[in-house]
Amino acid sequence: MTRTETAAIGLARASVVPRSFALNGDPPHSQMQWFTEGLRGVMLERGYHELAAPGPEVQVILHQLDPDAARPYRRKSAPTF
C-alpha cells in the first residue's frame, strides 16, 4: 500500500493509506453485525484495504454503535463523517 501526504484541520502533515478502512467497536446486535459485514464486503470488492485497527493513517473508520447509547468516536483531529 502506498501512503499519501494530506493536510487537514489540526494536522500539519499526516500520512494516510489511500482507500483504507478499519472497524471500531463491536456490533451491539445482529442487525448491526449484518450491516457491517455487508458494508465491509462491498468496500473490499471496490478495492478498499482493511487495516487491523483505527488510527490517523486510516481513511475511513466504520464506527459500530448502539443507537440507544450512541457515543462519538474521536480521531484526534482527523476528519470524521
PyMOL Python script that loads the backbone (N, CA, C, O; Angstrom):
from pymol import cmd

cmd.read_pdbstr("""\
ATOM      1  N   MET A   1       0.826  -1.178   0.000  1.00  0.00           N
ATOM      2  CA  MET A   1       0.000   0.000   0.000  1.00  0.00           C
ATOM      3  C   MET A   1       0.874   1.247   0.000  1.00  0.00           C
ATOM      4  O   MET A   1       1.878   1.317   0.710  1.00  0.00           O
ATOM      5  N   THR A   2       0.497   2.187  -0.771  1.00  0.00           N
ATOM      6  CA  THR A   2       1.210   3.452  -0.851  1.00  0.00           C
ATOM      7  C   THR A   2       0.511   4.464   0.029  1.00  0.00           C
ATOM      8  O   THR A   2      -0.718   4.534   0.053  1.00  0.00           O
ATOM      9  N   ARG A   3       1.285   5.241   0.744  1.00  0.00           N
ATOM     10  CA  ARG A   3       0.721   6.283   1.587  1.00  0.00           C
ATOM     11  C   ARG A   3       0.781   7.607   0.848  1.00  0.00           C
ATOM     12  O   ARG A   3       1.702   7.855   0.070  1.00  0.00           O
ATOM     13  N   THR A   4      -0.191   8.440   1.094  1.00  0.00           N
ATOM     14  CA  THR A   4      -0.178   9.771   0.512  1.00  0.00           C
ATOM     15  C   THR A   4      -0.118  10.790   1.633  1.00  0.00           C
ATOM     16  O   THR A   4      -0.574  10.540   2.749  1.00  0.00           O
ATOM     17  N   GLU A   5       0.449  11.936   1.319  1.00  0.00           N
ATOM     18  CA  GLU A   5       0.530  13.025   2.289  1.00  0.00           C
ATOM     19  C   GLU A   5      -0.695  13.905   2.124  1.00  0.00           C
ATOM     20  O   GLU A   5      -1.023  14.332   1.017  1.00  0.00           O
ATOM     21  N   THR A   6      -1.361  14.169   3.220  1.00  0.00           N
ATOM     22  CA  THR A   6      -2.524  15.038   3.191  1.00  0.00           C
ATOM     23  C   THR A   6      -2.394  16.068   4.286  1.00  0.00           C
ATOM     24  O   THR A   6      -1.694  15.854   5.276  1.00  0.00           O
ATOM     25  N   ALA A   7      -3.060  17.168   4.111  1.00  0.00           N
ATOM     26  CA  ALA A   7      -3.126  18.194   5.148  1.00  0.00           C
ATOM     27  C   ALA A   7      -4.584  18.364   5.520  1.00  0.00           C
ATOM     28  O   ALA A   7      -5.447  18.389   4.642  1.00  0.00           O
ATOM     29  N   ALA A   8      -4.871  18.480   6.792  1.00  0.00           N
ATOM     30  CA  ALA A   8      -6.241  18.649   7.259  1.00  0.00           C
ATOM     31  C   ALA A   8      -6.236  19.556   8.476  1.00  0.00           C
ATOM     32  O   ALA A   8      -5.183  19.865   9.034  1.00  0.00           O
ATOM     33  N   ILE A   9      -7.403  19.970   8.873  1.00  0.00           N
ATOM     34  CA  ILE A   9      -7.515  20.821  10.056  1.00  0.00           C
ATOM     35  C   ILE A   9      -6.916  20.088  11.248  1.00  0.00           C
ATOM     36  O   ILE A   9      -7.300  18.955  11.540  1.00  0.00           O
ATOM     37  N   GLY A  10      -6.002  20.715  11.918  1.00  0.00           N
ATOM     38  CA  GLY A  10      -5.386  20.125  13.103  1.00  0.00           C
ATOM     39  C   GLY A  10      -4.217  19.215  12.810  1.00  0.00           C
ATOM     40  O   GLY A  10      -3.541  18.774  13.739  1.00  0.00           O
ATOM     41  N   LEU A  11      -3.958  18.920  11.556  1.00  0.00           N
ATOM     42  CA  LEU A  11      -2.851  18.035  11.210  1.00  0.00           C
ATOM     43  C   LEU A  11      -1.887  18.783  10.299  1.00  0.00           C
ATOM     44  O   LEU A  11      -2.291  19.293   9.254  1.00  0.00           O
ATOM     45  N   ALA A  12      -0.637  18.852  10.680  1.00  0.00           N
ATOM     46  CA  ALA A  12       0.354  19.524   9.845  1.00  0.00           C
ATOM     47  C   ALA A  12       0.579  18.705   8.572  1.00  0.00           C
ATOM     48  O   ALA A  12       0.379  19.217   7.470  1.00  0.00           O
ATOM     49  N   ARG A  13       0.979  17.477   8.703  1.00  0.00           N
ATOM     50  CA  ARG A  13       1.139  16.542   7.589  1.00  0.00           C
ATOM     51  C   ARG A  13       0.856  15.155   8.152  1.00  0.00           C
ATOM     52  O   ARG A  13       1.573  14.684   9.034  1.00  0.00           O
ATOM     53  N   ALA A  14      -0.151  14.520   7.664  1.00  0.00           N
ATOM     54  CA  ALA A  14      -0.495  13.181   8.133  1.00  0.00           C
ATOM     55  C   ALA A  14      -0.359  12.209   6.973  1.00  0.00           C
ATOM     56  O   ALA A  14      -0.706  12.541   5.840  1.00  0.00           O
ATOM     57  N   SER A  15       0.132  11.039   7.241  1.00  0.00           N
ATOM     58  CA  SER A  15       0.283  10.012   6.239  1.00  0.00           C
ATOM     59  C   SER A  15      -0.941   9.102   6.292  1.00  0.00           C
ATOM     60  O   SER A  15      -1.188   8.449   7.307  1.00  0.00           O
ATOM     61  N   VAL A  16      -1.707   9.058   5.204  1.00  0.00           N
ATOM     62  CA  VAL A  16      -2.940   8.291   5.151  1.00  0.00           C
ATOM     63  C   VAL A  16      -2.816   7.208   4.092  1.00  0.00           C
ATOM     64  O   VAL A  16      -2.339   7.466   2.986  1.00  0.00           O
ATOM     65  N   VAL A  17      -3.243   6.000   4.425  1.00  0.00           N
ATOM     66  CA  VAL A  17      -3.258   4.907   3.456  1.00  0.00           C
ATOM     67  C   VAL A  17      -4.504   5.093   2.591  1.00  0.00           C
ATOM     68  O   VAL A  17      -5.623   4.988   3.093  1.00  0.00           O
ATOM     69  N   PRO A  18      -4.323   5.369   1.289  1.00  0.00           N
ATOM     70  CA  PRO A  18      -5.483   5.587   0.421  1.00  0.00           C
ATOM     71  C   PRO A  18      -6.378   4.348   0.366  1.00  0.00           C
ATOM     72  O   PRO A  18      -5.899   3.216   0.414  1.00  0.00           O
ATOM     73  N   ARG A  19      -7.683   4.586   0.263  1.00  0.00           N
ATOM     74  CA  ARG A  19      -8.671   3.512   0.148  1.00  0.00           C
ATOM     75  C   ARG A  19      -8.530   2.486   1.258  1.00  0.00           C
ATOM     76  O   ARG A  19      -8.621   1.281   1.024  1.00  0.00           O
ATOM     77  N   SER A  20      -8.306   2.977   2.465  1.00  0.00           N
ATOM     78  CA  SER A  20      -8.187   2.094   3.621  1.00  0.00           C
ATOM     79  C   SER A  20      -9.385   2.299   4.550  1.00  0.00           C
ATOM     80  O   SER A  20      -9.988   3.372   4.591  1.00  0.00           O
ATOM     81  N   PHE A  21      -9.712   1.240   5.293  1.00  0.00           N
ATOM     82  CA  PHE A  21     -10.763   1.346   6.298  1.00  0.00           C
ATOM     83  C   PHE A  21     -10.457   0.414   7.452  1.00  0.00           C
ATOM     84  O   PHE A  21      -9.674  -0.526   7.319  1.00  0.00           O
ATOM     85  N   ALA A  22     -11.083   0.686   8.587  1.00  0.00           N
ATOM     86  CA  ALA A  22     -10.949  -0.165   9.768  1.00  0.00           C
ATOM     87  C   ALA A  22     -12.265  -0.133  10.525  1.00  0.00           C
ATOM     88  O   ALA A  22     -13.030   0.827  10.430  1.00  0.00           O
ATOM     89  N   LEU A  23     -12.518  -1.188  11.271  1.00  0.00           N
ATOM     90  CA  LEU A  23     -13.706  -1.263  12.114  1.00  0.00           C
ATOM     91  C   LEU A  23     -13.349  -0.786  13.516  1.00  0.00           C
ATOM     92  O   LEU A  23     -12.229  -0.985  13.987  1.00  0.00           O
ATOM     93  N   ASN A  24     -14.316  -0.154  14.173  1.00  0.00           N
ATOM     94  CA  ASN A  24     -14.127   0.266  15.558  1.00  0.00           C
ATOM     95  C   ASN A  24     -15.345  -0.171  16.353  1.00  0.00           C
ATOM     96  O   ASN A  24     -16.482   0.102  15.968  1.00  0.00           O
ATOM     97  N   GLY A  25     -15.102  -0.845  17.453  1.00  0.00           N
ATOM     98  CA  GLY A  25     -16.186  -1.287  18.316  1.00  0.00           C
ATOM     99  C   GLY A  25     -16.758  -2.625  17.881  1.00  0.00           C
ATOM    100  O   GLY A  25     -16.423  -3.161  16.825  1.00  0.00           O
ATOM    101  N   ASP A  26     -17.631  -3.144  18.733  1.00  0.00           N
ATOM    102  CA  ASP A  26     -18.295  -4.417  18.468  1.00  0.00           C
ATOM    103  C   ASP A  26     -19.758  -4.143  18.139  1.00  0.00           C
ATOM    104  O   ASP A  26     -20.375  -3.261  18.736  1.00  0.00           O
ATOM    105  N   PRO A  27     -20.318  -4.898  17.186  1.00  0.00           N
ATOM    106  CA  PRO A  27     -21.728  -4.681  16.863  1.00  0.00           C
ATOM    107  C   PRO A  27     -22.597  -5.045  18.068  1.00  0.00           C
ATOM    108  O   PRO A  27     -22.427  -6.121  18.641  1.00  0.00           O
ATOM    109  N   PRO A  28     -23.530  -4.165  18.465  1.00  0.00           N
ATOM    110  CA  PRO A  28     -24.329  -4.404  19.658  1.00  0.00           C
ATOM    111  C   PRO A  28     -25.439  -5.433  19.454  1.00  0.00           C
ATOM    112  O   PRO A  28     -25.970  -5.973  20.425  1.00  0.00           O
ATOM    113  N   HIS A  29     -25.792  -5.707  18.203  1.00  0.00           N
ATOM    114  CA  HIS A  29     -26.856  -6.681  17.933  1.00  0.00           C
ATOM    115  C   HIS A  29     -26.677  -7.244  16.523  1.00  0.00           C
ATOM    116  O   HIS A  29     -25.861  -6.748  15.747  1.00  0.00           O
ATOM    117  N   SER A  30     -27.436  -8.270  16.204  1.00  0.00           N
ATOM    118  CA  SER A  30     -27.248  -8.986  14.945  1.00  0.00           C
ATOM    119  C   SER A  30     -27.536  -8.121  13.715  1.00  0.00           C
ATOM    120  O   SER A  30     -26.906  -8.314  12.675  1.00  0.00           O
ATOM    121  N   GLN A  31     -28.457  -7.187  13.809  1.00  0.00           N
ATOM    122  CA  GLN A  31     -28.755  -6.332  12.664  1.00  0.00           C
ATOM    123  C   GLN A  31     -27.565  -5.436  12.322  1.00  0.00           C
ATOM    124  O   GLN A  31     -27.254  -5.253  11.145  1.00  0.00           O
ATOM    125  N   MET A  32     -26.903  -4.882  13.323  1.00  0.00           N
ATOM    126  CA  MET A  32     -25.706  -4.063  13.084  1.00  0.00           C
ATOM    127  C   MET A  32     -24.576  -4.938  12.549  1.00  0.00           C
ATOM    128  O   MET A  32     -23.823  -4.500  11.678  1.00  0.00           O
ATOM    129  N   GLN A  33     -24.443  -6.150  13.045  1.00  0.00           N
ATOM    130  CA  GLN A  33     -23.405  -7.059  12.548  1.00  0.00           C
ATOM    131  C   GLN A  33     -23.656  -7.370  11.071  1.00  0.00           C
ATOM    132  O   GLN A  33     -22.721  -7.367  10.271  1.00  0.00           O
ATOM    133  N   TRP A  34     -24.912  -7.638  10.704  1.00  0.00           N
ATOM    134  CA  TRP A  34     -25.284  -7.902   9.314  1.00  0.00           C
ATOM    135  C   TRP A  34     -24.919  -6.712   8.425  1.00  0.00           C
ATOM    136  O   TRP A  34     -24.326  -6.887   7.361  1.00  0.00           O
ATOM    137  N   PHE A  35     -25.275  -5.509   8.862  1.00  0.00           N
ATOM    138  CA  PHE A  35     -24.991  -4.310   8.090  1.00  0.00           C
ATOM    139  C   PHE A  35     -23.491  -4.096   7.928  1.00  0.00           C
ATOM    140  O   PHE A  35     -23.016  -3.812   6.828  1.00  0.00           O
ATOM    141  N   THR A  36     -22.747  -4.232   9.020  1.00  0.00           N
ATOM    142  CA  THR A  36     -21.305  -4.019   8.986  1.00  0.00           C
ATOM    143  C   THR A  36     -20.614  -5.035   8.081  1.00  0.00           C
ATOM    144  O   THR A  36     -19.728  -4.672   7.308  1.00  0.00           O
ATOM    145  N   GLU A  37     -21.008  -6.293   8.170  1.00  0.00           N
ATOM    146  CA  GLU A  37     -20.406  -7.321   7.310  1.00  0.00           C
ATOM    147  C   GLU A  37     -20.702  -7.046   5.834  1.00  0.00           C
ATOM    148  O   GLU A  37     -19.838  -7.239   4.978  1.00  0.00           O
ATOM    149  N   GLY A  38     -21.918  -6.598   5.539  1.00  0.00           N
ATOM    150  CA  GLY A  38     -22.267  -6.267   4.159  1.00  0.00           C
ATOM    151  C   GLY A  38     -21.473  -5.085   3.631  1.00  0.00           C
ATOM    152  O   GLY A  38     -20.954  -5.129   2.515  1.00  0.00           O
ATOM    153  N   LEU A  39     -21.376  -4.031   4.425  1.00  0.00           N
ATOM    154  CA  LEU A  39     -20.614  -2.851   4.024  1.00  0.00           C
ATOM    155  C   LEU A  39     -19.135  -3.181   3.872  1.00  0.00           C
ATOM    156  O   LEU A  39     -18.487  -2.719   2.933  1.00  0.00           O
ATOM    157  N   ARG A  40     -18.604  -3.972   4.787  1.00  0.00           N
ATOM    158  CA  ARG A  40     -17.201  -4.408   4.714  1.00  0.00           C
ATOM    159  C   ARG A  40     -16.959  -5.163   3.406  1.00  0.00           C
ATOM    160  O   ARG A  40     -15.972  -4.909   2.715  1.00  0.00           O
ATOM    161  N   GLY A  41     -17.856  -6.090   3.067  1.00  0.00           N
ATOM    162  CA  GLY A  41     -17.709  -6.867   1.836  1.00  0.00           C
ATOM    163  C   GLY A  41     -17.718  -5.994   0.589  1.00  0.00           C
ATOM    164  O   GLY A  41     -16.915  -6.205  -0.320  1.00  0.00           O
ATOM    165  N   VAL A  42     -18.616  -5.018   0.538  1.00  0.00           N
ATOM    166  CA  VAL A  42     -18.684  -4.107  -0.615  1.00  0.00           C
ATOM    167  C   VAL A  42     -17.408  -3.277  -0.707  1.00  0.00           C
ATOM    168  O   VAL A  42     -16.872  -3.079  -1.797  1.00  0.00           O
ATOM    169  N   MET A  43     -16.927  -2.798   0.421  1.00  0.00           N
ATOM    170  CA  MET A  43     -15.702  -1.980   0.396  1.00  0.00           C
ATOM    171  C   MET A  43     -14.515  -2.802  -0.106  1.00  0.00           C
ATOM    172  O   MET A  43     -13.707  -2.306  -0.891  1.00  0.00           O
ATOM    173  N   LEU A  44     -14.404  -4.052   0.339  1.00  0.00           N
ATOM    174  CA  LEU A  44     -13.316  -4.912  -0.133  1.00  0.00           C
ATOM    175  C   LEU A  44     -13.454  -5.182  -1.628  1.00  0.00           C
ATOM    176  O   LEU A  44     -12.455  -5.169  -2.348  1.00  0.00           O
ATOM    177  N   GLU A  45     -14.677  -5.427  -2.108  1.00  0.00           N
ATOM    178  CA  GLU A  45     -14.911  -5.643  -3.536  1.00  0.00           C
ATOM    179  C   GLU A  45     -14.536  -4.422  -4.374  1.00  0.00           C
ATOM    180  O   GLU A  45     -14.114  -4.556  -5.522  1.00  0.00           O
ATOM    181  N   ARG A  46     -14.691  -3.239  -3.799  1.00  0.00           N
ATOM    182  CA  ARG A  46     -14.419  -1.991  -4.525  1.00  0.00           C
ATOM    183  C   ARG A  46     -12.977  -1.522  -4.383  1.00  0.00           C
ATOM    184  O   ARG A  46     -12.650  -0.407  -4.789  1.00  0.00           O
ATOM    185  N   GLY A  47     -12.114  -2.355  -3.814  1.00  0.00           N
ATOM    186  CA  GLY A  47     -10.696  -2.032  -3.787  1.00  0.00           C
ATOM    187  C   GLY A  47     -10.179  -1.366  -2.532  1.00  0.00           C
ATOM    188  O   GLY A  47      -9.037  -0.908  -2.509  1.00  0.00           O
ATOM    189  N   TYR A  48     -10.992  -1.299  -1.479  1.00  0.00           N
ATOM    190  CA  TYR A  48     -10.504  -0.760  -0.203  1.00  0.00           C
ATOM    191  C   TYR A  48      -9.707  -1.835   0.521  1.00  0.00           C
ATOM    192  O   TYR A  48      -9.944  -3.027   0.325  1.00  0.00           O
ATOM    193  N   HIS A  49      -8.771  -1.418   1.351  1.00  0.00           N
ATOM    194  CA  HIS A  49      -7.937  -2.324   2.134  1.00  0.00           C
ATOM    195  C   HIS A  49      -8.330  -2.178   3.593  1.00  0.00           C
ATOM    196  O   HIS A  49      -8.400  -1.066   4.117  1.00  0.00           O
ATOM    197  N   GLU A  50      -8.588  -3.311   4.250  1.00  0.00           N
ATOM    198  CA  GLU A  50      -8.947  -3.268   5.666  1.00  0.00           C
ATOM    199  C   GLU A  50      -7.675  -3.282   6.513  1.00  0.00           C
ATOM    200  O   GLU A  50      -6.812  -4.144   6.342  1.00  0.00           O
ATOM    201  N   LEU A  51      -7.571  -2.329   7.417  1.00  0.00           N
ATOM    202  CA  LEU A  51      -6.459  -2.286   8.361  1.00  0.00           C
ATOM    203  C   LEU A  51      -6.936  -2.833   9.697  1.00  0.00           C
ATOM    204  O   LEU A  51      -8.129  -2.801  10.000  1.00  0.00           O
ATOM    205  N   ALA A  52      -6.006  -3.332  10.488  1.00  0.00           N
ATOM    206  CA  ALA A  52      -6.348  -4.040  11.726  1.00  0.00           C
ATOM    207  C   ALA A  52      -6.975  -3.153  12.796  1.00  0.00           C
ATOM    208  O   ALA A  52      -7.818  -3.617  13.564  1.00  0.00           O
ATOM    209  N   ALA A  53      -6.580  -1.896  12.855  1.00  0.00           N
ATOM    210  CA  ALA A  53      -7.070  -1.027  13.928  1.00  0.00           C
ATOM    211  C   ALA A  53      -7.273   0.394  13.408  1.00  0.00           C
ATOM    212  O   ALA A  53      -6.555   0.832  12.508  1.00  0.00           O
ATOM    213  N   PRO A  54      -8.244   1.113  13.966  1.00  0.00           N
ATOM    214  CA  PRO A  54      -8.435   2.505  13.559  1.00  0.00           C
ATOM    215  C   PRO A  54      -7.275   3.368  14.035  1.00  0.00           C
ATOM    216  O   PRO A  54      -6.696   3.119  15.092  1.00  0.00           O
ATOM    217  N   GLY A  55      -6.949   4.359  13.266  1.00  0.00           N
ATOM    218  CA  GLY A  55      -5.870   5.279  13.621  1.00  0.00           C
ATOM    219  C   GLY A  55      -5.823   6.408  12.621  1.00  0.00           C
ATOM    220  O   GLY A  55      -6.610   6.424  11.675  1.00  0.00           O
ATOM    221  N   PRO A  56      -4.915   7.358  12.808  1.00  0.00           N
ATOM    222  CA  PRO A  56      -4.862   8.525  11.918  1.00  0.00           C
ATOM    223  C   PRO A  56      -4.465   8.185  10.485  1.00  0.00           C
ATOM    224  O   PRO A  56      -4.700   8.990   9.583  1.00  0.00           O
ATOM    225  N   GLU A  57      -3.876   7.030  10.252  1.00  0.00           N
ATOM    226  CA  GLU A  57      -3.478   6.639   8.901  1.00  0.00           C
ATOM    227  C   GLU A  57      -4.623   5.992   8.111  1.00  0.00           C
ATOM    228  O   GLU A  57      -4.488   5.745   6.913  1.00  0.00           O
ATOM    229  N   VAL A  58      -5.740   5.721   8.776  1.00  0.00           N
ATOM    230  CA  VAL A  58      -6.883   5.071   8.144  1.00  0.00           C
ATOM    231  C   VAL A  58      -7.789   6.128   7.516  1.00  0.00           C
ATOM    232  O   VAL A  58      -8.121   7.128   8.153  1.00  0.00           O
ATOM    233  N   GLN A  59      -8.183   5.904   6.277  1.00  0.00           N
ATOM    234  CA  GLN A  59      -9.010   6.885   5.573  1.00  0.00           C
ATOM    235  C   GLN A  59     -10.470   6.861   6.055  1.00  0.00           C
ATOM    236  O   GLN A  59     -11.063   7.920   6.258  1.00  0.00           O
ATOM    237  N   VAL A  60     -11.058   5.663   6.239  1.00  0.00           N
ATOM    238  CA  VAL A  60     -12.455   5.532   6.666  1.00  0.00           C
ATOM    239  C   VAL A  60     -12.524   4.599   7.861  1.00  0.00           C
ATOM    240  O   VAL A  60     -11.948   3.511   7.842  1.00  0.00           O
ATOM    241  N   ILE A  61     -13.229   5.025   8.901  1.00  0.00           N
ATOM    242  CA  ILE A  61     -13.435   4.170  10.069  1.00  0.00           C
ATOM    243  C   ILE A  61     -14.915   3.885  10.198  1.00  0.00           C
ATOM    244  O   ILE A  61     -15.733   4.805  10.244  1.00  0.00           O
ATOM    245  N   LEU A  62     -15.259   2.604  10.257  1.00  0.00           N
ATOM    246  CA  LEU A  62     -16.643   2.187  10.458  1.00  0.00           C
ATOM    247  C   LEU A  62     -16.853   2.025  11.959  1.00  0.00           C
ATOM    248  O   LEU A  62     -16.470   1.018  12.554  1.00  0.00           O
ATOM    249  N   HIS A  63     -17.464   3.029  12.548  1.00  0.00           N
ATOM    250  CA  HIS A  63     -17.690   3.070  13.992  1.00  0.00           C
ATOM    251  C   HIS A  63     -19.027   2.414  14.285  1.00  0.00           C
ATOM    252  O   HIS A  63     -20.082   2.976  13.991  1.00  0.00           O
ATOM    253  N   GLN A  64     -18.978   1.221  14.867  1.00  0.00           N
ATOM    254  CA  GLN A  64     -20.196   0.479  15.180  1.00  0.00           C
ATOM    255  C   GLN A  64     -20.737   0.963  16.519  1.00  0.00           C
ATOM    256  O   GLN A  64     -20.008   1.028  17.509  1.00  0.00           O
ATOM    257  N   LEU A  65     -22.007   1.297  16.540  1.00  0.00           N
ATOM    258  CA  LEU A  65     -22.555   1.832  17.776  1.00  0.00           C
ATOM    259  C   LEU A  65     -23.943   1.289  18.042  1.00  0.00           C
ATOM    260  O   LEU A  65     -24.614   0.771  17.150  1.00  0.00           O
ATOM    261  N   ASP A  66     -24.346   1.417  19.265  1.00  0.00           N
ATOM    262  CA  ASP A  66     -25.688   1.057  19.692  1.00  0.00           C
ATOM    263  C   ASP A  66     -26.541   2.313  19.560  1.00  0.00           C
ATOM    264  O   ASP A  66     -26.267   3.302  20.239  1.00  0.00           O
ATOM    265  N   PRO A  67     -27.569   2.307  18.704  1.00  0.00           N
ATOM    266  CA  PRO A  67     -28.376   3.519  18.518  1.00  0.00           C
ATOM    267  C   PRO A  67     -28.985   4.050  19.811  1.00  0.00           C
ATOM    268  O   PRO A  67     -29.254   5.246  19.919  1.00  0.00           O
ATOM    269  N   ASP A  68     -29.204   3.186  20.780  1.00  0.00           N
ATOM    270  CA  ASP A  68     -29.789   3.617  22.051  1.00  0.00           C
ATOM    271  C   ASP A  68     -28.756   4.189  23.016  1.00  0.00           C
ATOM    272  O   ASP A  68     -29.116   4.802  24.021  1.00  0.00           O
ATOM    273  N   ALA A  69     -27.480   3.991  22.714  1.00  0.00           N
ATOM    274  CA  ALA A  69     -26.412   4.501  23.580  1.00  0.00           C
ATOM    275  C   ALA A  69     -25.248   5.006  22.730  1.00  0.00           C
ATOM    276  O   ALA A  69     -24.095   4.652  22.975  1.00  0.00           O
ATOM    277  N   ALA A  70     -25.553   5.828  21.737  1.00  0.00           N
ATOM    278  CA  ALA A  70     -24.523   6.310  20.807  1.00  0.00           C
ATOM    279  C   ALA A  70     -23.515   7.206  21.516  1.00  0.00           C
ATOM    280  O   ALA A  70     -23.880   8.056  22.328  1.00  0.00           O
ATOM    281  N   ARG A  71     -22.245   7.003  21.196  1.00  0.00           N
ATOM    282  CA  ARG A  71     -21.153   7.820  21.707  1.00  0.00           C
ATOM    283  C   ARG A  71     -20.260   8.191  20.534  1.00  0.00           C
ATOM    284  O   ARG A  71     -20.063   7.371  19.637  1.00  0.00           O
ATOM    285  N   PRO A  72     -19.720   9.394  20.516  1.00  0.00           N
ATOM    286  CA  PRO A  72     -18.859   9.794  19.395  1.00  0.00           C
ATOM    287  C   PRO A  72     -17.524   9.049  19.420  1.00  0.00           C
ATOM    288  O   PRO A  72     -17.072   8.572  20.461  1.00  0.00           O
ATOM    289  N   TYR A  73     -16.922   8.968  18.257  1.00  0.00           N
ATOM    290  CA  TYR A  73     -15.587   8.397  18.117  1.00  0.00           C
ATOM    291  C   TYR A  73     -14.637   9.530  17.783  1.00  0.00           C
ATOM    292  O   TYR A  73     -14.788  10.163  16.738  1.00  0.00           O
ATOM    293  N   ARG A  74     -13.672   9.802  18.630  1.00  0.00           N
ATOM    294  CA  ARG A  74     -12.708  10.887  18.415  1.00  0.00           C
ATOM    295  C   ARG A  74     -11.525  10.349  17.625  1.00  0.00           C
ATOM    296  O   ARG A  74     -11.002   9.277  17.930  1.00  0.00           O
ATOM    297  N   ARG A  75     -11.106  11.099  16.606  1.00  0.00           N
ATOM    298  CA  ARG A  75      -9.985  10.692  15.759  1.00  0.00           C
ATOM    299  C   ARG A  75      -8.776  11.592  15.952  1.00  0.00           C
ATOM    300  O   ARG A  75      -7.929  11.661  15.062  1.00  0.00           O
ATOM    301  N   LYS A  76      -8.664  12.276  17.067  1.00  0.00           N
ATOM    302  CA  LYS A  76      -7.505  13.122  17.363  1.00  0.00           C
ATOM    303  C   LYS A  76      -7.214  14.068  16.213  1.00  0.00           C
ATOM    304  O   LYS A  76      -6.125  14.046  15.639  1.00  0.00           O
ATOM    305  N   SER A  77      -8.188  14.896  15.881  1.00  0.00           N
ATOM    306  CA  SER A  77      -8.099  15.926  14.859  1.00  0.00           C
ATOM    307  C   SER A  77      -8.148  15.405  13.428  1.00  0.00           C
ATOM    308  O   SER A  77      -8.005  16.193  12.493  1.00  0.00           O
ATOM    309  N   ALA A  78      -8.344  14.116  13.229  1.00  0.00           N
ATOM    310  CA  ALA A  78      -8.517  13.587  11.883  1.00  0.00           C
ATOM    311  C   ALA A  78      -9.978  13.775  11.477  1.00  0.00           C
ATOM    312  O   ALA A  78     -10.845  13.858  12.348  1.00  0.00           O
ATOM    313  N   PRO A  79     -10.268  13.844  10.189  1.00  0.00           N
ATOM    314  CA  PRO A  79     -11.642  14.083   9.752  1.00  0.00           C
ATOM    315  C   PRO A  79     -12.592  12.976  10.199  1.00  0.00           C
ATOM    316  O   PRO A  79     -12.219  11.803  10.246  1.00  0.00           O
ATOM    317  N   THR A  80     -13.799  13.355  10.518  1.00  0.00           N
ATOM    318  CA  THR A  80     -14.859  12.387  10.825  1.00  0.00           C
ATOM    319  C   THR A  80     -16.090  12.763  10.013  1.00  0.00           C
ATOM    320  O   THR A  80     -16.279  13.922   9.641  1.00  0.00           O
ATOM    321  N   PHE A  81     -16.919  11.769   9.748  1.00  0.00           N
ATOM    322  CA  PHE A  81     -18.118  11.986   8.949  1.00  0.00           C
ATOM    323  C   PHE A  81     -19.312  11.464   9.707  1.00  0.00           C
ATOM    324  O   PHE A  81     -20.438  11.544   9.216  1.00  0.00           O
TER     325      PHE A  81
END
""", "prot")
cmd.dss("prot")
cmd.show_as("cartoon", "prot")
cmd.util.cbc("prot")
cmd.orient("prot")
